[in-house]
Amino acid sequence: MAEDWEHGGFGLYIHWPFCQAKCPYCDFNSHVVASIDQTAWADAYLSEIDRIGALTQDRVLRSVFFGGGTPSLMDPDVVDAVLTRVRATWPMANDIEITLEANPTSVEAGRFAGYRQAGVNRVSMGIQALNDPDLKALGRLHSTTEALKAFDIARTAFDRVSFDLIYARQRQSLAEWKSELTQALALAIDHLSLYQLTIEDGTAFGDRYAAGRLADLPDDDLAADMFEMTQDICGSAGFAGYEISNHAPAGSESIHNQIYWRYGDYAGIGPGAHGRLTLNGQRYATAAPLAPGQWLKQVRTTANGDGSCDILDLESQQTEFLLMGLRLTEGVSLARLGLHNNADLLRKINMLSDSGFVEVNEDLLKTTRKGRPVLNAVLRELLDA
């Protein structure tokens, strides 16, 4: 599999680690600080682009994604400097997707105009809920009114705007989620990311849950009903679920995330950023140090922001390919997976197919409508092989 990254393409991820506040459900590498030396961060990003560019010359870049944290706290000049260096480093696809994540509290018309002028052509907004009590419970700093105002600014500045919502929240009923989802679809331009609330260890919600202080979360049956209803309502509105949590009309899917899910190559730059790069016939997993200060110092002193760079063996690649690819409605290619000499995995696929959780159509293995809500269980069964 090490030579097949072109099936997914090549992308670049830039991690901006800073936020105005840490949300209680968030387990991303994000930090709240009093001040940021944006020039120093721009210099570090440029250094890493130069280093990785030397390893990946002549690849066509299909996407750039500014994630975080809250990248809409970046000065537009920093984004412009990064994208100017990117254009000088790689050939760019004609339809390149350049996405920047934004929170409603950091949206300004002038700042968005600056991002657009720098080359950003898609914004992903972390709205998360469309009522004030739930926004407060989720630790968000914005109100519904502020979110809708920010969304109006974004869709004026950009042709492509996605936004996130979290469902299966505390005390949320099926009818309430239906109403909120209907409102979201009326607003949506070309993409929605709809995530079930998950309680992660090491977060404030995780601590509260462990102490028995996170009451009235939907039970498994209600959460499953919410998932099924989400697929039906979004599908009827023309926003098909092309991935477990992502919905878009045909042609508006996230190019960058599809690189991950189709197991392409991507470079990760910034604190805690991960990458997958195929170099000289070997596929490598890279990971940067989590602490922003440590990463910045390391880039300055060694001109290399990676904390680790490990060769992935064939079994690890197959595992990652299944973990990522089965999230997609389109499924995964059995030819790419390479099932020869793996009779146990074939047996598992046949068993899950007989039970109605997966199906095989010619070369493609995919989950069924029955299998998608229990994808984690399907993956556990396959990867125990």
KOLPA-690329 format. One record per residue: x, y, z of N, C-alpha, C, CB in turn; residue in three letters. Coordinates in steps of 0.05 Angstrom, whole numbers, plus 5000, padded with zeros to 4 digits. Glycine has a CB too. Layout:
KOLPA-690329
XYZXYZXYZXYZALA;...
This chain:
KOLPA-690329
501649765000500050005000501750255000498250005024MET;504350235006505950475009506050644984508750395017ALA;505650534961505950684936503250794926507150514915GLU;501050754941498450824929497251074939496550594933ASP;498851254951497751494963496251664943499851654976TRP;496951644917495551814898492651754895496951784871GLU;491651524904488751474905487351684922488251184915HIS;488651784942487451984959488452264954487951914988GLY;490752294942491852554936493652654959489652754932GLY;494552904956496453024975495353284986499253074961PHE;495453315013494453555025496353655047491653505037GLY;495753895057497354025077495554115100498954265066LEU;496354045125494854125148496554315165493853885165TYR;495554545172496954745189495354765215497155025174ILE;496654705237495354725263495954975278496054475281HIS;493855125284494155375300493055295328492555615288TRP;494755295349493955165374492455345394496255065387PRO;491755585387490755775407487755815404492156045404PHE;486455845427483555905429483156125450481955645437CYS;480756245449479956445469479256305495477656615459GLN;478156065493477455905517477455615509474655995528ALA;477755445529477755155524474955045529479855005543LYS;473754925508471054825511471154565527469854765483CYS;469154505544469254275562469154005548467054295581PRO;468253995523468153735509470553685492465653725492TYR;472353885489474453885469476953735478475254165461CYS;477853545462480353405468482453465447479953105470ASP;482053685431484053765411486353905425482753945390PHE;488553935411490854065422490454365420493453975408ASN;489154485440488554775439489254895467485554825433SER;490155145466491255275489490255565491494355265489HIS;489955665515489155945520491656085531486755965539VAL;492456295517494856445525494156745525497256385507VAL;495856895540495357185542496157335517496857295566ALA;498357255504499257395480500557195461501257625488SER;500657265436501757095415503557255397499456955398ILE;506057165393507957285375507357175347510957235384ASP;505557305333504657195307506957185286502357345297GLN;508757365288511057355269512757105274512857615272THR;513157035299514756795304513356545294515256775334ALA;510756545297509256315287509256295256506256325296TRP;509056525243509256525214511956425205508756815203ALA;514056515218516756425211517056125214518856565228ASP;515956015235516155725240514555565219515055655268ALA;512155665212510655525191512155525164507855665188TYR;513355755158514855775132517255585132515756065128LEU;518555565155520855385156520055095151522255405183SER;517755015163516754745160515754695131514554685179GLU;514554895119513754865091516154815073512155115081ILE;518354965078520754925063521854645067522855135071ASP;521954545092523054285097521454065084523154235127ARG;518754075087517053865076516953885046514253875088ILE;517054125036517054165007519354034993516954455000GLY;521654045007524053914995523753614994526553985012ALA;522153495011521653205011519553124991520853115039LEU;517853304983515453234967515253404942512853274984THR;517553464930517553624906515953504884520453674896GLN;514653684868513153614844510453474850514753434827ASP;509753444875507053344881504953564876506853234910ARG;502753494866500553684863499053704889498653604839VAL;498853934900497453984925494554024920498654234940LEU;492853854934489953874929488554034950488853594928ARG;489754064974488254214995490254325015486154035008SER;489354545028490654655052488554695072492254925045VAL;489054615097487054635118488354765143485854355125PHE;487355005150488155135175486255045197488155445172PHE;487254875215485554775237486654845264485354465235GLY;485154775285486154855311484654715334485755155314GLY;484654855357484955145360482955305344487755225353GLY;483455565343481755755329483455905308480355945348THR;483755805284485355945264484356215256485455775239PRO;481756275262480856545256481856755275477756555256SER;483656665294485156855311487856925298485556735338LEU;488456795275490956855261490657125247491656625241MET;492857275247492857525231492657445201495357695236ASP;491057585186490957525157493657535144489057725144PRO;495457705154498157715142499657455146499757945155ASP;499157315168500457055172499356855152499956955201VAL;496756845149495556665129496556725101492456685130VAL;496756985095497757065069500656975065497657365065ASP;502357005085505156915083505356615079506656995107ALA;503656465094503656175091502856085063501856045112VAL;500656205053499656115027501456215004496856225023LEU;502756435008504756524988507056324985505856804994THR;507956225009510156035008509155764998511255995037ARG;506755685004505555434994505555444963502755395005VAL;504555664952504455684923507155674910503055944915ARG;509155774924511955764913513255484916513655974926ALA;511955314932513255054939512054824923512855004969THR;509454814919508254594905506454684882506454424925TRP;506354534861504154584841501454534855504454384816PRO;499554704848496954694861494854594841496254964873MET;493054424851490854334835489154564826489154124850ALA;487954544803486254754793483854814811485154694765ASN;482954604824480654624843481554614872478554414837ASP;483954714878484954684905483054804925487654814907ILE;482754664947480954744969482754844992479154504979GLU;482255095000483855215022481855305044485555465012ILE;481855155065479855185086481055305111478554915093THR;479555475124480355585150478055555170481155885147LEU;478655435193476555405214476155675228477355185233GLU;473655725236473055985249471055935271472056195229ALA;471256095292469256105313467756365310470456075341ASN;465156365316463556615312464656855329460756565320PRO;465956795351466857025368469257165355467656925395THR;470557035336472957155324472557235295475356965326SER;470057265287469357325259468957635256466857175250VAL;470557745239470158025231470258045201472458205244GLU;468658225190468458255161471158315149466458465153ALA;472658495162475258575151477258345152476358805166GLY;477258195174479057965176478357755155478857845205ARG;475857705150475057505130475757605102472057455132PHE;475557865097476457965071479357925068475758265069ALA;480957945089483757895088484457615082485157985113GLY;482957425094483357135089482757075060481656965108TYR;480557195050479757145022481857245003476957275016ARG;482957485009484957594992487557424992485657885000GLN;488057305015490457135018490256875002490957065047ALA;487756784996487356544981485456344993489856424975GLY;484556395018482656205030480056215013482056285060VAL;479055975007476555964991474355805004477155844964ASN;474755715029472755565043473155615073472955255037ARG;470855645087470955685116469255475130469955975124VAL;470255375152468755175168468255305195470354905171SER;465755345202465055495226464155315249462855705220MET;465155355273464455205296462055325311466755175315GLY;459655285300457355405312456355225336455055435292ILE;456154965332455654755352452854735362457454805374GLN;451354955365448554935373447155195364448254905405ALA;444455175362442955405353440955495374441355325327LEU;441655465399440155585421442155665443437955395432ASN;441555875457443355995476443855815501442356255485ASP;441855685513442455515536444455295530439855395547PRO;444055165506445954945500448655055492444854785477ASP;448855285480451455405475452955455501451155665459LEU;451555555521452755605547453655345560450855755565LYS;451955135558452654875569455054755556450354685567ALA;455454815530457754715515460254885519457054695486LEU;460055095535462355265540463055455518464655095546GLY;461155495499461655675477461355965486459755615454ARG;462956135474463056425481461056585466465756535478LEU;459856475444458056635428455156565433458656585398HIS;453456745425450556705427449556615399449056965436SER;446956525398445856455373445856695354442956345377THR;445156925364445057165347447857225335444157405363THR;449957195352452657245342453457035321454657235366GLU;452556785326453256575307451956625280452256305317ALA;449456705279448156755254449257005240445156795259LEU;450057205256451357435244454057365231451757655265LYS;455557195246458157105235457856945210459656945256ALA;455756775209455256615186454556785162452956415191PHE;453057005167452357185145454957315134450457405154ASP;456757395152459257505143460857305126460957605167ILE;460957055136462456855122461356795094462456595138ALA;458756775091457656705065457656935046454756595068ARG;458057175056458457405039461357405028457957675054THR;463257315044466057315037466957075021467757335061ALA;465556845025466456585013464156444999467756405035PHE;464856314977462856154963462255894978463756094935ASP;464255784992463955535006464155575036466055324996ARG;462055505050461955535079460655285091460355795088VAL;462155165109461154935124460755025153463054685122SER;458954895168458954945197458254685212456855155204PHE;459254685237458954445254456754485274461554395269ASP;455354265279453454245301454053995317450454255292LEU;453554005343453753765360450953695369455553825385ILE;450253435367447653345377447953115397445853245353TYR;445753005407445752825430446952965454447452565423ALA;446053215457446953385480445253325505446853685473ARG;446053435527444553395552441653495548445953545575GLN;439853335557436953405557435853465530436553645575ARG;437153385508436153445481434253215473438453465461GLN;431853295463429953095454430153055424427053185461SER;428952845414428952785385427653015370427652525379LEU;425353115381423953335368425553585367421253385382ALA;427053645388428653885389430953865369429853925417GLU;432153635367434353605347433153625318435753335350TRP;430753515314429553535287429153835280426853385286LYS;428153985299427654275294430254425288426254405318SER;432354365304434954495300436254415274436754435323GLU;436054165267437154065242435754195218437053765241LEU;433154215220431654345198432454635195428654325204THR;432854775217433855045216436655065203433955175244GLN;438354875211441054875200441054825170442754655213ALA;439354645160439254595132438154825116437554345126LEU;436454985129435455225115437655435112433055345131ALA;439555435130441855615129444055525111442855675156LEU;444455255110446855145099447355215070446754835101ALA;449855255063450655315035451355055021453055505035ILE;453454915030454254685015455454455032456254754994ASP;455454495059456654285075455854315105459754295073HIS;455354085118454754075146456353855159451654045152LEU;457553915182458853705198457153675224461853775205SER;456053435228454153385249455153165267451253315238LEU;456053235291457553045308455852975332460153165317TYR;455652715339454552635365456552715386453952335365GLN;455452825408457152895431458452645442455453045453LEU;461052645444462452425456463952525481464452285436THR;464052375501465352455526468152335526463652355551ILE;470152505524472852415522474352445548474352585500GLU;475952245555477752265578479552505576479352005582ASP;480152635598481952855598480653125592484052805579GLY;478053125587476553375583474953445608474753355558THR;473953695609472353765631469753605633471554065630ALA;468553545609466253375609466953095618465053365580PHE;469252995610470152725619470352715649472752655607GLY;471452925661471752925691468952935704473453165699ASP;467153105693464553125705462952855702462953345691ARG;463252735679461952475675462852265694462352385646TYR;465552255698466652055717465752105745469752065715ALA;465152365752464252425779461152415781465152705786ALA;459752335760456852315760455452585759456052175785GLY;456852785748455753055747455053155719457653255760ARG;454752965700453953045673451252895668456152965652LEU;449153025677446552895677445052915651444853005699ALA;443152725647441152735626442352735598439552985629ASP;444452575594445452525567443552325554448352415567LEU;443052345528441352145515442451865518440952215485PRO;440651665521441551395522442251295494439451205535ASP;443351055492444250955467442050935446445450675470ASP;439650865455437350835436436551105424434950705449ASP;436451315442435751585432437951695414435251775456LEU;440451655421442651745404442551615377445351695418ALA;441851345377441651205351439351315335441250905356ALA;437151385348434851495333435551775322432451525353ASP;437151925337438052185327439852155302439552335348MET;441551955303443251905280441651825255445251675286PHE;439751645259438051555236436451785225436251325245GLU;435351945242433752175233435452375218432352305257MET;437852415228439752595215440252505186442352615230THR;440752245182441252145155438752185137441951845156GLN;436352135147433952165131433452455124431552045147ASP;433552635144432852915139434853045120432653065165ILE;437452995126439553115109439352995080442353065121CYS;438952735078438652615052436352735036438352325054GLY;434152775049431752885035432253175027429352875053SER;434053315041434653595034436853625014435353745060ALA;437953395004440053404985442853414997439753634967GLY;443053375023445653365037446253085046445553565062PHE;446952915027447352635033449652605053447952475008ALA;449552395070451652335088453852185074450652175112GLY;455952325064458052195049460152065068459452385030TYR;459952145094461652035115459952035140464252205119GLU;460851885160459251845185458052105195460851715206ILE;459652325196458752575208458552805189460552635231SER;458952755163459152975144457152945122461952995133ASN;455953175115453753175096454153395075451053205110HIS;453653335050453953545029452553445004456953595024ALA;451753634987450853564960453253444944449653804945PRO;452653284924454753174908456553394896453552994885ALA;459153364899461053554889461953764909459853694866GLY;460653764933461353954954462653824978458954114962SER;463453574975464753434997467453575004465153144991GLU;468353545028470953665036473153515023471253655067SER;474653645006476953514992479053435012478153704971ILE;479653615031481753565050481153315067482153805069HIS;478753295078478153065095477952815078475453105109ASN;477252835053477252595036480052485032475952655009GLN;482052665032484852565030485452385054486852805030ILE;484552465078484952285102483452025098483952425127TYR;480852045091479151805091479851625068476251895089TRP;480951735046481751565023484751485026481351714997ARG;485851535048488551455055490651555036488751155056TYR;490451825030492551955015494852035033491352195000GLY;496552205022498752315037498052595046501352315020ASP;498952675070498552945079500853015099495852975093TYR;501753265097503753365115502353515137505753555100ALA;503253475162502153615185504253805197501253415206GLY;503454055199505254255209503954395233505954465187ILE;505454425255504454555279504354365303501654675274GLY;503954475327504054315351501954095350503554495376PRO;502753845355500953615355499953525328498653685372GLY;500853655307499853575280501053305272500653785259ALA;499353135260500152875249500352885219498152655259HIS;501952715208502152695179502552405170504452865169GLY;502052355145502552105132503952165105499951925128ARG;506452085103507952145079509251895068510052365084LEU;509051855042510351635028512851745015508451505007THR;515251645024517751745014519551505008519151925035LEU;520551494983522451284975521251004980525051314989ASN;518650974974517450714977516650635005519250504967GLY;517050805025516150745052514050945060518550755071GLN;512050855076510051035086510751105115507150915084ARG;510751355122511551455148509251585162513951645146TYR;509151545189507351685206508951895221505851495226ALA;508252145219509652365233507752485254510552575213THR;508952585275507452725296509252935309506452525318ALA;508153165313509653395325509153405355508853655311ALA;510953525370510553565398507953715404512953705411PRO;506653655426504053785432504354065442502553625452LEU;506254125458506554385471507354595451508554375494ALA;505754815449506455025429509255135432504455245431PRO;510055195457512655305461514955115454513055385490GLY;514554855460516554655453516854635423515854385465GLN;514454625409514554595380515954835367511754565368TRP;515255075376516455325365519455325369515155575377LEU;520355255393523155255399524655045382523655195429LYS;523354805379524654595364525054675335522954335365GLN;523054805323523254895295525555095293520655015285VAL;525655275312527755485311530555365313527355685334ARG;530855165331533555065337534454835319533654975365THR;532554675309533254445293532154445264532254195306THR;530454645258529154665231527654405224531254715210ALA;526554275245524854035241522854025263526653775241ASN;520254055256518154065276517053795284515954225266GLY;517953575272516953315279518053205305517553115256ASP;516353095321517252965346517852675341515252995368GLY;516452555321516952275314516452235284515052085331SER;517752035273517451965245517951665243519352125226CYS;515751515241515851225243514951095217514251125267ASP;516350885209515550725186513050565193517850545176ILE;511050565176508650405179508950145163506150555171LEU;508749915177508849665163506149615149509449435182ASP;506049405132503649345116501249305134504149105098LEU;501449165155499149105173498149365184499948915196GLU;499849545193498949805204497549975182501349965215SER;498649965158497350105136494549995130499050095111GLN;494249735130491649615125489649695147491849305124GLN;490649695172488849775194487950065191490349735221THR;489850245186489050525182487250565158491550695179GLU;487750415137486050435113483150365119487150255091PHE;482750155135480050075142478850275162480049795155LEU;480350365182479350555201478350805188481450615222LEU;479850905168479151155155477051105133481651285144MET;477550915116475950885092473150795097477250695074GLY;472650625118469950535123468150745135470050295141LEU;469350975142467651205150466151315126469451425162ARG;467151275102465951385078463751205068468051425056LEU;461551325058459451175046460351015022457151365037THR;462351115007463350974984464950724990465151164967GLU;465850705015467350465024470250465016465950225013GLY;471450225016474350205011474749994989475850125036VAL;476950024974477649834953479049594965479449974932SER;477949364959479249114968481949064954477448874963LEU;482149164930484749134916486849294930484449224886ALA;486249544938488149704953488749574980487049984957ARG;486749464993487149345019489049115018484449245031LEU;488948954996490848734993490148505011493648824997GLY;488148345004487248135022488647875019484248095018LEU;490447855000491747594996493347525022493647604972HIS;493347275028494647175052493347275078497547245052ASN;490847355077489447435101486647305102489247745102ASN;486647045105484246885105482446965128484746595105ALA;483647035151482047105174480347365170483847135199ASP;481547555157480147805151477947755131482048025141LEU;478447585111476347515092473947375105477447335070LEU;474647205124472547065139470847275155473746855159ARG;472147465167470747675183468847835164472747865197LYS;469947905141468248065122465747895114469948135097ILE;466147645108463947475100461847445122464947205091ASN;462847425147461047395170459347655173462647335195MET;460747885172459348145175457448195151461248365177LEU;458148095128456348115105453847945109457848035079SER;454247705118451947525123450047645144452947245132ASP;451147795163449547925184448348185175451247965209SER;449048285152447848525141449248785149445048535149GLY;451648765161452949015170454849125149454548955195PHE;455848965131457449065108456548935083460549005113VAL;457349045061456848915035459248955017454249045022GLU;459548764998461648784979460448794951463648534981VAL;461049014938460149054910462549074892458349314908ASN;463048864877465448844860467848884878465349054837GLU;469249114874471749154889471349304915473749304872ASP;468949394921468549584943467249434967466849814935LEU;468549484991467449395016466349645030469549255034LEU;463749635038462549865051460649775072461150045030LYS;460149955091458049895111455349945099458550065137THR;453349795110450549825102449150035120449049555103THR;446750095114445150265132445050155160442250315120ARG;444949895162444949765188447649785202444149475186LYS;449749775186452449775198453550045205454249645179GLY;452650255191453850515196453450625224452650715177ARG;451150595237450950695265452650545284448050675274PRO;453550305277455250145296458050095283453949865302VAL;458950305269461550275255463850195273462250545241LEU;463950305297466150235315466149935321465950395341ASN;463749825325463549535330464449375306460749455339ALA;463649465282464449335257467449335254463049465233VAL;468649565260471549585258472949415278472449875262LEU;471849395302473149225323473048935313471649255350ARG;470848855301470648585292472648525270467748525282GLU;472848715251474748675229477648675238474348885207LEU;478248855256481048905263482048715285481449185272LEU;480148555296480948335313482048105297478648245330ASP;481648125270482547895253485547855255481747945224ALA;
